[in-house]
Amino acid sequence: MTNRDIQVKVFLGVGLLVVFLAGCSAATGSSSRATLEPIARTAPENILVSPDWVAERAGDVVVIDYARSMDDFRQGHIPGAAWVARTVTVTTVNGVDGVLPSVETVAMDLEEAGVRHDTPVVVYDSGNSLWASRLFWALEYLGHEQVHLLDGGIAAWKASGHALSTEIAAPARGDFDPRVREQLIADEAFVLENHGNNDFTVLDARSPDEFSGADVRAARGGHIPNSANIDWVRNLRNDGSFLTVAELSELYQQTLDGRDGPRVTLCQTGIRGAHTYVALRVLGEEDVRLYDGSWAEWGNNPNAPIAQQ
């Protein structure tokens, strides 16, 4: 065999390998069946924590009081907690309300609250975990691996008999270098490309009236075609805590069964959708993404398809 024959065979072999790999990449990169590779983050069974759990770890976890007013914080908060304003995770970008500020801005604000990569973070709010869920998602999106949510918020803390503190002290600055996980967020293009696929699930956490188009909060009312409506409040018990895993499973089972692709959550501005993100994480769903632009973006785009009922 001549050197030229050998070169031709090698060239053809490499060419076939490139074609094969390109085909594999196309099959997994653009299909909504592409499953999320496991990432280091809080195990589903450890996401929601109790007041006792938090109290037992005082000094070993960073506790963040999120989105309550500063006046409420002054009147009483979990001892050692740092106050964080709701604007840390919401801003307006290109006319779309409620989206996450720049990664650098969020990370800097969280560092000032004492967040560190090597220390677990517990987030809580006034009680129904709506805003705490938003911060939970933001922390996971920015790469924190140990994020927990106080189930029931400060109301649960007080109901458990734990003391509140009125002391306000600046926390020691943290060390939080963001490691963004793009697979935890969905943009408009991703939803446009996939919403018609049978294995792709869009979960709309808004109210039934918003979903149907009766309650219009953008240029157009309605919902993304083929999406399912499960109002975020259905994730809750009367006391503001999350349903049990069994109850959440029953709530979402019919919608999720038979669909192997990503689960995308949304609402009006990505707040209620974050609550559903947490509910699905608690259920053990791996490929869950928040459509941060939500209806504030989709409903104001005249070219985005909508459905009404």
C-alpha positions in Angstrom: 0.0 0.0 0.0 1.4 3.4 -1.0 1.7 6.4 1.3 -1.0 8.1 -0.8 -3.4 5.1 -0.2 -2.8 5.4 3.5 -3.4 9.1 3.5 -6.7 8.7 1.6 -7.9 6.0 4.1 -7.0 8.2 7.0 -8.7 11.2 5.5 -11.9 9.2 4.8 -11.9 7.7 8.3 -11.5 11.1 9.9 -14.2 12.5 7.6 -16.7 9.8 8.6 -15.9 10.4 12.3 -16.5 14.1 11.9 -19.8 13.5 10.2 -20.9 11.0 12.8 -20.0 13.3 15.7 -21.7 16.2 14.0 -24.8 14.1 13.6 -24.7 13.2 17.3 -24.3 16.8 18.2 -27.2 17.9 16.1 -29.4 15.1 17.5 -28.7 16.0 21.1 -28.1 19.8 20.8 -31.3 20.9 19.1 -33.8 18.3 20.2 -36.0 19.0 23.2 -35.3 15.4 24.3 -31.8 16.3 25.3 -31.7 15.6 29.0 -29.8 17.7 31.4 -26.5 16.3 32.6 -26.4 15.9 36.4 -24.9 19.0 38.0 -23.7 19.5 41.6 -26.6 21.1 43.5 -28.9 20.4 46.5 -30.5 17.0 46.5 -34.3 17.2 46.0 -35.0 15.9 49.5 -32.8 18.5 51.1 -34.2 21.6 49.3 -36.9 22.5 51.8 -35.7 22.8 55.4 -37.5 23.3 58.7 -37.0 26.1 61.3 -35.3 23.5 63.6 -32.9 22.6 60.8 -31.9 26.2 60.4 -31.6 26.8 64.1 -29.4 23.8 64.6 -27.0 25.1 62.0 -26.8 28.7 63.2 -23.4 30.1 62.3 -22.7 27.3 59.7 -25.1 28.6 57.1 -25.7 31.9 55.4 -29.3 33.0 56.0 -30.9 35.5 53.7 -34.1 37.4 54.5 -35.3 38.2 51.0 -37.8 40.7 49.6 -39.4 41.7 52.8 -39.3 45.4 53.6 -36.5 46.8 55.6 -39.1 48.0 58.2 -40.3 44.4 58.6 -36.7 43.2 58.8 -36.0 45.7 61.6 -39.0 44.6 63.5 -37.8 41.0 63.6 -35.8 38.5 61.6 -34.0 35.2 62.0 -30.9 35.8 64.1 -27.9 36.3 61.9 -29.9 36.8 58.7 -28.8 39.3 56.1 -31.4 41.4 54.4 -31.5 41.4 50.6 -33.9 43.7 48.6 -36.1 42.1 46.0 -34.4 44.3 43.3 -31.4 42.0 43.5 -33.1 39.5 41.2 -35.4 41.7 39.2 -34.9 44.6 36.8 -36.1 45.8 33.4 -34.1 44.8 30.3 -35.0 46.0 26.8 -38.5 46.9 28.0 -39.1 43.5 29.6 -40.0 43.7 33.3 -38.9 41.4 36.0 -35.8 39.8 34.4 -32.6 38.9 36.2 -30.0 41.7 36.3 -26.5 41.1 35.0 -24.7 38.1 36.5 -22.0 40.3 37.8 -24.5 42.6 39.6 -26.4 39.8 41.2 -23.1 38.1 42.4 -21.8 41.3 43.8 -25.0 42.0 45.8 -25.0 38.4 47.1 -21.4 38.7 48.1 -22.3 41.8 50.1 -24.9 39.6 51.9 -22.2 37.1 52.9 -22.8 34.4 50.3 -19.9 32.1 49.8 -19.4 29.2 47.4 -18.3 26.9 50.3 -21.1 27.7 52.7 -24.8 26.5 52.5 -27.3 29.3 51.9 -30.8 29.3 53.4 -33.3 31.7 51.8 -36.7 32.8 53.3 -39.4 35.4 52.8 -42.6 36.5 54.5 -44.2 33.1 54.3 -45.3 31.6 51.0 -41.8 31.3 49.5 -42.7 33.1 46.3 -39.8 35.5 46.4 -37.5 33.1 48.2 -38.1 30.7 45.3 -36.9 33.4 42.9 -33.7 33.8 44.9 -33.3 30.0 45.1 -33.4 29.7 41.4 -31.0 32.7 40.9 -28.5 31.1 43.2 -28.6 27.8 41.4 -28.4 29.5 38.1 -25.3 31.4 39.2 -23.7 28.1 40.3 -24.2 27.8 44.0 -24.2 24.1 45.0 -25.9 24.2 48.4 -29.1 26.3 48.4 -32.0 25.6 50.8 -35.4 27.2 51.3 -37.0 27.6 54.7 -40.4 26.1 54.1 -43.1 28.4 55.3 -40.7 31.4 55.7 -40.6 33.6 58.7 -44.2 32.6 59.6 -43.0 29.0 60.1 -40.0 30.2 62.1 -42.3 32.1 64.5 -44.9 29.4 64.7 -42.1 27.0 65.8 -41.4 29.1 68.8 -38.0 30.4 67.6 -36.9 33.8 68.7 -36.6 36.8 66.3 -33.8 39.3 66.4 -33.9 43.0 65.9 -30.1 43.4 65.7 -28.9 44.7 62.4 -25.2 44.1 61.6 -23.4 44.2 58.3 -22.5 40.6 57.3 -18.9 39.7 56.6 -18.4 40.0 52.8 -18.7 36.7 51.1 -16.8 35.1 48.2 -19.1 34.2 45.3 -17.6 33.9 41.8 -20.6 33.1 39.6 -20.4 29.9 37.5 -23.5 30.3 35.3 -25.5 27.3 34.4 -27.2 28.3 31.2 -29.2 25.0 31.2 -31.3 26.4 34.1 -32.8 29.3 32.1 -34.9 29.4 29.0 -35.1 32.3 26.6 -37.7 33.2 24.0 -35.9 31.5 21.1 -35.6 28.2 23.0 -39.3 28.2 23.8 -40.2 29.2 20.2 -38.1 26.4 18.8 -39.5 23.7 21.1 -43.0 24.5 22.3 -44.7 22.4 19.6 -42.7 19.2 20.5 -44.7 16.6 22.3 -41.9 15.8 24.8 -41.4 19.5 25.7 -43.4 20.8 28.7 -44.3 24.4 29.3 -45.8 25.0 32.7 -47.6 28.3 33.1 -47.8 29.3 36.8 -50.2 32.2 36.3 -53.9 32.3 37.3 -56.5 30.6 35.1 -57.8 34.0 34.0 -54.4 35.1 32.9 -53.9 31.8 31.1 -57.2 32.0 29.2 -56.7 35.6 28.2 -59.5 37.0 30.4 -57.0 38.9 32.5 -54.6 40.7 30.2 -51.3 42.0 31.6 -49.4 42.6 28.3 -50.2 43.7 24.8 -51.9 40.4 24.3 -53.5 37.9 26.6 -53.5 34.2 26.5 -50.8 31.6 26.7 -48.1 29.8 24.8 -49.6 27.1 22.6 -49.4 23.5 24.1 -48.6 24.9 27.5 -50.3 23.6 30.7 -51.7 25.9 33.4 -51.0 25.0 37.1 -51.4 28.1 39.2 -48.5 28.4 41.5 -50.8 28.8 44.6 -51.7 25.1 44.1 -48.2 24.2 45.3 -49.1 25.5 48.7 -50.8 24.4 51.9 -52.9 26.8 53.8 -50.0 27.8 56.0 -47.9 28.8 53.1 -45.6 25.8 53.1 -45.2 23.5 50.1 -47.3 20.5 49.6 -45.7 17.1 50.4 -43.8 15.3 47.7 -46.7 12.9 47.3 -49.2 15.8 46.9 -46.9 17.7 44.4 -46.5 14.5 42.4 -50.3 14.1 42.2 -50.6 17.7 41.1 -48.1 17.5 38.3 -48.2 13.8 37.3 -50.8 14.0 34.5 -49.0 17.0 32.9 -45.5 15.5 33.1 -46.2 11.8 32.3 -44.9 10.7 28.9 -42.8 13.8 28.3 -39.1 13.3 28.5 -37.8 16.7 27.5 -37.2 19.9 29.4 -39.8 21.4 31.7 -40.0 25.2 31.3 -41.8 27.3 33.9 -43.1 30.8 33.4 -45.6 33.3 34.7 -45.8 37.1 34.1 -42.3 38.1 35.2 -40.5 34.9 36.3 -41.5 35.1 40.0 -44.4 32.7 40.2 -42.6 30.5 37.6 -39.6 30.3 40.0 -42.0 28.9 42.7 -43.0 26.1 40.3 -39.3 25.6 39.4 -38.7 24.8 43.1 -41.7 22.5 43.3 -40.4 20.5 40.3 -36.9 20.4 41.8 -38.4 19.0 45.0 -40.1 16.3 42.9 -36.6 15.3 41.6 -37.0 16.8 38.1 -33.6 17.4 36.7 -34.2 19.4 33.5 -36.2 22.3 34.8 -35.7 25.8 33.3 -37.2 29.1 34.1 -38.3 31.3 31.2 -37.2 34.5 32.8 -38.8 36.8 30.2 -42.1 35.0 30.7 -45.4 36.6 29.5 -44.0 40.1 29.9 -41.8 39.2 26.9 -43.9 36.7 25.0 -47.2 38.6 25.3 -45.6 41.8 24.1 -44.1 40.1 21.0 -46.5 40.4 18.1 -44.8 37.6 16.3 -45.0 35.0 19.1 -47.8 32.5 18.8 -50.5 32.6 21.4 -53.6 30.6 22.3 -56.7 31.6 24.1 -59.6 29.8 25.7 
